[in-house]
Every structure is written in structure tokens, then in C-alpha cells.
């Protein structure tokens, strides 16, 4: 569209800044209102947006600018295995052992009657949202902020990577950049809700939790700017970065978010999940149509 005449750098800066701040503010609204039933709805929508961004925008454009289709599909495969390995090494998890804040929240919220610990998936927000009333009397209610600090470190790194992916997408095409940014923001909001609540559970005040999340979101800007100036001189890396972005989104949606939805098996929940997933897909499709119009 002619109205989208901005430089790639301007788009990168604006989407990284506004997207990061917007996702934190919206997440804070949901968290402070403590409406746990809203979080699975956000997760369902995020799944649809992630999958649509991968298959309708990112991969098609990666194939267009790539010199080899096999190299791109191989990169996607490598990316999925890489993210699985990183998760197993606890680089992108919220905790290191079985007995930690995130596991405690999962057990309280979803399986209070079982003694068996269940691993917390990376970015599986529905496994991170605690029962606020129960937490107030739990022996893990405050841990001197250790869990909150761990979350901030992991979230800052993830936001930095998101900035790199957004920058790579905008350097290919404005439309690809916008769709990628929308998908990233869509899955960041429910994740930020879980992080916000865990910070509160760790003993941080509401003001501290909000400020720490806002500070962490600035890593998106840092990643975007560094990627912009680095990829200016290494354009051949762009299709590979896009393929890694696709792998990241696929892994988050399929390995981390979708299993959480299977915990809610009622017909009403199933219909709601499917409807919101399709809504996520439709929002990306409509964005694509609008940008091409």
C-alpha cells in the first residue's frame, strides 16, 4: 500500500517499541484483573496467528529470496531441533529443577491433588498462571525474587531474539514485517500475563513487575537495531533468519501452546479454542489482504 511509505529502520523501531510496550501494558491489565479464564483464550488466538504468519507470509517470502528451497526447509528442521535442544538445556525455561516457582504454579493451578511434578513448557502460558487465592498461603509465596529474576533474564533474551526476527522480516518486505510483528505480539501478550503473575507471586510489587517487564521489552528494540545494521552488510543471511523465525513460531505453537489447550477437554472449551485459533488465522489473513490491497 502506498500509505506505508516508511523506511525499514522506521518500521523496525516503531513496531519493536510500540509492540513491546503494548504487549506489556495489555498483559498487566489482564494480570491485575486476575481473570485466569481469559488467558487460554489469548493462547488460542496466538496459536492461530503464529501458524498463519508462518505458512502465509514468512515461509513463502523466505522461499522467494532463497537460492535453494532445500536449504530453507533444512534450516526450518534445524531450527525446530535447535529450539528443542535449547529448551532441554533450560536456556529458555523459567527454572532449572523440578522444585521451582514455575512448577509450583503449575501444580497449584492445574493438579493440586497429585504429587508428581510435570515439566513446564517454554512459553506454555496456561501452565504458568497461578491461583492467586491459593498462592497467598503457599510456602513458595515469596522466594526473595529469585524466580522473578530468572524470568526476566529468560524473557529479555527471548525479546532480543524477537527483535532480530522482526528486523529480518522488515528488510525483506514491509508486509512480511508487519505480519511477523503482529504474530509475535499476539503470542507475547499471553506469555507476559504469566510472567507478570509469577513476578507478583515472587514478592515484587505491581509497580516493580510492570517496570521490569517494560525494561525487558526494550531488548526487542536492541535486537532489532543490531540485526538491521548487521543484516545490511550480510543480506544473504535474511532467508535463513526468516526460516529460523518460522521454526521458532512453529515450535512455540505446536510444542508449547497447543498441548496446554488439550488439558481443557469440555466441548464448550474445545469449540472456543478452535474458534479463536481460526480467528487468529483470519486476522493474519485479513492483514495480508489489507496490505496487498
C-alpha positions as CSV (number, residue, x, y, z in Angstrom):
1,X,0.0,0.0,0.0
2,X,1.2,3.5,-0.8
3,X,0.3,4.8,2.7
4,X,3.0,2.5,4.2
5,X,5.9,4.6,2.9
6,X,8.3,4.3,5.8
7,X,11.9,3.1,5.8
8,X,12.6,-0.4,7.1
9,X,14.5,1.2,10.0
10,X,11.5,3.3,10.9
11,X,9.2,0.3,10.8
12,X,11.6,-1.7,12.9
13,X,11.9,1.0,15.6
14,X,8.2,1.7,15.8
15,X,7.0,-1.9,15.8
16,X,9.6,-3.0,18.3
17,X,8.9,-0.1,20.7
18,X,5.2,0.1,20.4
19,X,4.7,-3.7,20.2
20,X,6.8,-4.3,23.3
21,X,5.1,-1.6,25.4
22,X,1.7,-2.6,24.1
23,X,2.1,-6.2,24.9
24,X,3.3,-5.4,28.5
25,X,0.5,-3.0,29.2
26,X,-2.2,-5.3,27.9
27,X,-0.7,-8.2,29.8
28,X,-0.6,-6.0,33.0
29,X,-4.3,-5.3,32.5
30,X,-5.2,-8.9,32.3
31,X,-2.9,-9.9,35.2
32,X,-4.1,-7.2,37.6
33,X,-7.7,-8.1,36.9
34,X,-6.8,-11.8,37.6
35,X,-9.1,-13.2,35.0
36,X,-7.5,-16.6,34.5
37,X,-10.2,-17.7,32.2
38,X,-9.1,-15.1,29.6
39,X,-5.6,-16.4,29.3
40,X,-6.4,-19.7,27.4
41,X,-8.5,-17.5,25.0
42,X,-5.4,-15.4,24.3
43,X,-3.3,-18.5,23.9
44,X,-5.7,-20.0,21.3
45,X,-5.7,-16.8,19.3
46,X,-1.9,-16.6,19.5
47,X,-1.7,-20.2,18.1
48,X,-3.7,-19.2,15.0
49,X,-1.7,-16.0,14.5
50,X,1.6,-17.8,14.8
51,X,0.7,-20.6,12.4
52,X,-0.8,-18.2,9.8
53,X,2.2,-16.0,9.9
54,X,4.5,-19.0,9.3
55,X,2.6,-20.5,6.4
56,X,1.0,-17.5,4.7
57,X,3.9,-15.0,5.0
58,X,7.2,-15.9,6.4
59,X,8.0,-19.2,4.6
60,X,6.6,-18.1,1.2
61,X,8.9,-15.0,1.3
62,X,11.8,-17.0,2.6
63,X,11.4,-19.3,-0.4
64,X,11.2,-16.3,-2.8
65,X,14.5,-14.8,-1.7
66,X,16.3,-18.1,-1.2
67,X,18.7,-19.7,-3.7
68,X,17.7,-23.2,-2.6
69,X,14.4,-24.5,-1.3
70,X,16.1,-27.5,0.3
71,X,18.4,-25.1,2.3
72,X,15.3,-23.3,3.7
73,X,13.4,-26.5,4.7
74,X,16.7,-27.8,6.2
75,X,17.0,-24.6,8.2
76,X,13.5,-25.0,9.5
77,X,14.2,-28.5,10.5
78,X,17.5,-27.4,12.2
79,X,15.6,-24.6,13.9
80,X,13.0,-26.9,15.4
81,X,15.7,-29.3,16.7
82,X,17.7,-26.3,18.0
83,X,14.8,-24.9,20.0
84,X,14.0,-28.3,21.4
85,X,17.7,-28.7,22.5
86,X,17.8,-25.2,24.0
87,X,14.6,-26.0,25.9
88,X,16.1,-29.2,27.2
89,X,19.2,-27.3,28.3
90,X,17.0,-24.9,30.2
91,X,18.2,-21.9,28.3
92,X,14.7,-20.7,27.5
93,X,12.9,-22.1,30.6
94,X,11.9,-20.3,33.7
95,X,13.6,-22.7,36.1
96,X,16.3,-25.3,36.3
97,X,15.0,-28.0,38.5
98,X,11.8,-29.9,39.3
99,X,11.2,-27.8,42.5
100,X,10.9,-24.2,41.5
101,X,8.5,-21.4,41.2
102,X,7.1,-22.2,37.8
103,X,6.5,-25.9,38.7
104,X,4.8,-24.8,41.9
105,X,2.5,-22.5,40.0
106,X,1.6,-25.3,37.5
107,X,0.9,-27.8,40.3
108,X,-1.3,-25.3,42.2
109,X,-3.3,-24.2,39.2
110,X,-3.8,-27.5,37.4
111,X,-3.0,-30.6,39.5
112,X,-3.2,-29.8,43.2
113,X,-4.1,-33.4,44.1
114,X,-1.0,-35.1,42.5
115,X,2.5,-35.4,43.9
116,X,4.1,-36.0,40.5
117,X,5.9,-33.0,39.1
118,X,5.2,-32.1,35.5
119,X,7.8,-30.2,33.4
120,X,6.8,-26.6,32.5
121,X,6.9,-26.0,28.8
122,X,8.7,-23.0,27.4
123,X,6.1,-20.3,26.8
124,X,3.2,-22.5,27.8
125,X,1.3,-19.7,29.5
126,X,-1.7,-21.8,30.6
127,X,0.7,-23.7,32.8
128,X,2.1,-20.6,34.4
129,X,-1.0,-18.7,35.6
130,X,-1.4,-19.2,39.3
131,X,-4.4,-19.3,41.5
132,X,-3.9,-16.0,43.4
133,X,-6.0,-17.0,46.4
134,X,-4.2,-20.3,46.9
135,X,-0.8,-18.7,46.5
136,X,-1.2,-16.4,49.4
137,X,-0.9,-19.3,51.8
138,X,1.6,-21.4,49.8
139,X,5.1,-21.9,51.3
140,X,6.6,-20.7,48.0
141,X,4.7,-17.3,48.1
142,X,8.0,-15.4,48.3
143,X,11.4,-16.5,47.3
144,X,13.4,-13.3,47.6
145,X,12.7,-12.6,43.9
146,X,14.8,-15.4,42.5
147,X,12.1,-16.8,40.3
148,X,11.2,-13.3,39.1
149,X,14.8,-12.5,38.2
150,X,15.2,-15.8,36.4
151,X,12.0,-15.0,34.4
152,X,13.4,-11.5,33.5
153,X,16.7,-12.9,32.2
154,X,14.9,-15.5,30.0
155,X,12.3,-13.1,28.8
156,X,14.9,-10.4,27.9
157,X,16.8,-12.9,25.8
158,X,13.6,-14.0,24.1
159,X,12.6,-10.4,23.4
160,X,16.1,-9.8,21.9
161,X,15.6,-12.7,19.5
162,X,12.1,-11.4,18.6
163,X,13.7,-8.0,17.6
164,X,16.1,-9.9,15.3
165,X,13.2,-11.7,13.6
166,X,11.2,-8.5,13.2
167,X,14.2,-6.7,11.7
168,X,14.9,-9.6,9.2
169,X,11.2,-9.6,8.1
170,X,11.0,-5.9,7.5
171,X,14.3,-6.0,5.5
172,X,12.5,-8.4,3.1
173,X,9.2,-6.6,2.8
174,X,7.0,-4.2,4.8
175,X,4.1,-6.7,4.6
176,X,6.2,-9.6,5.9
177,X,7.5,-7.4,8.7
178,X,4.0,-6.3,9.8
179,X,2.6,-9.8,9.8
180,X,5.6,-11.1,11.7
181,X,5.3,-8.3,14.2
182,X,1.6,-8.9,14.7
183,X,2.2,-12.7,15.3
184,X,5.0,-12.0,17.7
185,X,2.9,-9.5,19.7
186,X,0.0,-11.9,19.7
187,X,2.0,-14.6,21.4
188,X,3.8,-12.2,23.7
189,X,0.7,-10.9,25.4
190,X,-0.5,-14.2,27.0
191,X,3.2,-15.1,27.8
192,X,3.6,-11.7,29.6
193,X,0.4,-12.4,31.6
194,X,2.0,-15.5,33.0
195,X,5.4,-13.7,33.7
196,X,3.6,-10.8,35.3
197,X,1.7,-13.0,37.7
198,X,4.8,-15.0,38.6
199,X,6.7,-11.8,39.4
200,X,3.8,-10.8,41.8
201,X,4.0,-14.3,43.3
202,X,7.7,-13.9,43.9
203,X,7.2,-10.8,46.0
204,X,7.5,-8.0,43.6
205,X,5.1,-5.1,43.8
206,X,2.7,-4.3,40.9
207,X,4.8,-1.3,40.1
208,X,8.0,-3.3,40.1
209,X,6.5,-6.0,37.9
210,X,5.3,-3.5,35.4
211,X,8.7,-1.6,35.3
212,X,10.7,-4.8,35.0
213,X,8.5,-6.1,32.1
214,X,8.8,-2.8,30.3
215,X,12.6,-2.8,30.7
216,X,12.7,-6.4,29.4
217,X,10.6,-5.4,26.4
218,X,13.3,-2.9,25.4
219,X,15.5,-5.8,24.4
220,X,13.3,-6.2,21.4
221,X,14.5,-2.8,20.2
222,X,18.1,-3.6,20.8
223,X,17.8,-6.9,18.9
224,X,16.0,-5.1,16.0
225,X,18.6,-2.3,15.7
226,X,21.6,-4.7,15.9
227,X,20.0,-7.0,13.3
228,X,19.2,-4.1,11.0
229,X,22.8,-2.8,10.8
230,X,24.3,-6.3,10.7
231,X,22.0,-7.6,8.0
232,X,22.6,-4.5,5.9
233,X,26.0,-6.0,5.1
234,X,25.0,-9.7,5.1
235,X,21.8,-9.8,3.0
236,X,22.3,-13.5,2.2
237,X,21.5,-14.3,5.9
238,X,18.0,-12.9,5.6
239,X,16.2,-16.0,4.2
240,X,17.9,-18.2,6.9
241,X,16.8,-15.8,9.6
242,X,13.3,-16.0,8.3
243,X,13.4,-19.8,8.2
244,X,14.6,-19.7,11.9
245,X,11.8,-17.4,12.7
246,X,9.3,-19.8,11.1
247,X,10.8,-22.7,13.1
248,X,10.6,-20.7,16.3
249,X,6.9,-19.8,15.8
250,X,6.1,-23.4,14.8
251,X,7.8,-24.8,17.9
252,X,6.2,-22.4,20.2
253,X,2.7,-23.0,18.7
254,X,2.9,-26.8,18.3
255,X,5.2,-27.9,21.1
256,X,4.4,-25.4,23.8
257,X,1.0,-23.8,23.4
258,X,-1.2,-26.5,21.8
259,X,-0.5,-29.1,24.5
260,X,-1.8,-26.7,27.1
261,X,-5.1,-26.5,25.3
262,X,-5.6,-30.2,25.4
263,X,-5.9,-30.0,29.2
264,X,-9.4,-28.4,28.7
265,X,-11.5,-31.2,27.1
266,X,-15.0,-29.9,27.6
267,X,-16.9,-29.4,24.4
268,X,-17.5,-25.7,25.2
269,X,-13.8,-25.1,25.7
270,X,-12.9,-27.1,22.5
271,X,-15.3,-25.0,20.4
272,X,-13.9,-21.8,21.9
273,X,-10.3,-22.9,21.3
274,X,-11.0,-23.8,17.6
275,X,-12.9,-20.6,17.0
276,X,-10.2,-18.4,18.5
277,X,-7.5,-20.3,16.5
278,X,-9.4,-19.6,13.3
279,X,-9.8,-16.0,14.4
280,X,-6.0,-15.8,14.8
281,X,-5.6,-17.2,11.3
282,X,-8.2,-14.9,9.9
283,X,-6.6,-11.8,11.5
284,X,-3.3,-12.6,9.8
285,X,-5.1,-13.3,6.5
286,X,-7.1,-10.0,6.7
287,X,-3.9,-8.1,7.5
288,X,-2.2,-9.7,4.5
289,X,-5.2,-8.8,2.3
290,X,-5.3,-5.3,3.6
291,X,-1.6,-4.7,3.0
292,X,-1.8,-6.1,-0.6
293,X,-5.0,-4.0,-1.4
